Amino acid sequence: MDVDRGVTGACAPPGRPRRVLLLSDCYRPTVNGVVTSIDELRHGLVEAGHDVRVLTVGPDRRTTFDGTVYRLPSLDAGHIYPHARLGRPVDGPTFAGLLAWRPDVLHSHTEFVAFWWARRLAHQLRVPHVHTYHTLYADYSHYFFPHEGIARSLCHGFTRKTLNRTSTVIAPSTKIERLLQGYGVRTPIEGVPTGVDLTRFTPGPPSEALRARLRLTPGVPVVLSLGRLAAEKNITETLDLLALMRGQSWQLVVAGDGPEAGALRRRAAVLGLTDRVRFAGAVDPAQVPDYYRLADVFVSASRSETQGLTFLEALASGVPVLGRDDASLDGVVQDGHNGRRYREPEEFTRTLSSLLSDPSLRRQWSQGATRTAAGYGRAAFVEAVCASYDRASGSRASGRCAA
């Protein structure tokens, strides 16, 4: 196996910041859970005094570097996955510049071109290659392979072979940790849930300007769905279940965009819900907290999550959550404390009915939500990741990642 472990002196010695290169095939301005996780880590590492750069894919065939982010030339790969781009696997000047900078840790977040840049740099610099596994590719196989059984087998083999080349794998939930063990990944796996910025996601009054822009009806409880509008997010199920609750007072805000946007609008029309559903479209990341503050309840029917970041953001904002039962929510959504994980349609409709009609129950679960989220702050996340870096490098030093 091509693995660099226990490299003496690979990380920064005590007394100077660590240099960390984060590598990903997607980054801003793309908005998704992977990008959000990378940004939380980057901001946290910088706040803790470390020198952090990002290597990612650019929007065209130019190489750029703004002092923080390297963007590789790329080609359109939308035929594989909507809006995807394939970065250049070799770029001599960029590679030479990174070798001269000499990062202490390489931390990849996707398994394609950016991953192989991390491997080549790790081989040249003899530093640890840490990798966070964010995406359950088997749940996305419908984008690139028609036969589900074969696609899943291919995804399992690809994941196992790829991750066994790294020094350490970070799993953002126990669901992913168990899954990778089942795939036969032999590299050390460490569970580190992604944190959220608790200064940004907080309870607060809703934006009246946003309410007006969305044409929300005063006094009617707001149900929020926020995320990419794609088949694997299963938003159709949410619409179908809400259609069973026509007799109750509610309005749904669907925040986000994606390949299923048109189909979901048509589904809402077929169900006769057009006047109760507001499709907000793509949301500027700076406005995301305002959407949570609009909501009385956050809902999701997705079963493809690796960590459920939107659930954590909702909880930090004091919003009770109602989500499909899934192991990615273990320790996050606690039944009867901050929300509920439903298994059957009746559980969804019964729970949502109680929340919509009982403001005191919403307040009780809202308080539980903020208490739960307090354990998932960005500082704790960064501290845990830095500890993984130390173990990957064989360092026994402690306290190097403290702010």
Protein Blocks (a to p, Z undefined) as FASTA:
>chain_A
ZZdehiehkaccehiacddddddfbdcfbdcfklmmmmmmmmmmmmnopacddddddfbl
bdcdehjaccdddddfklmpghiacddfbdfklmmmmmmnopabdcdfbfblmmmmmmmm
mmmnopacddddfbdfklmmmmmocblklmmmmmmmmmmmmmmmpmbdcdfbfklmmmmm
mnopabdcddddddddfklmccddddfklmmmnopaehiacdddeddddfklommmmmmm
mmmmmmpccddddedddjklmmmmmmmmmnopmmmcccebjadfklmmmmmmmpmbdcdf
bfkbfnlmmlmmmmmnopacdddddfklgokagghklgccdfbfklmmmmmmmmmmmmkl
mmmmmmmmmmmmmmmcfklmmmmmmmmmmmmnopabehklpZZ
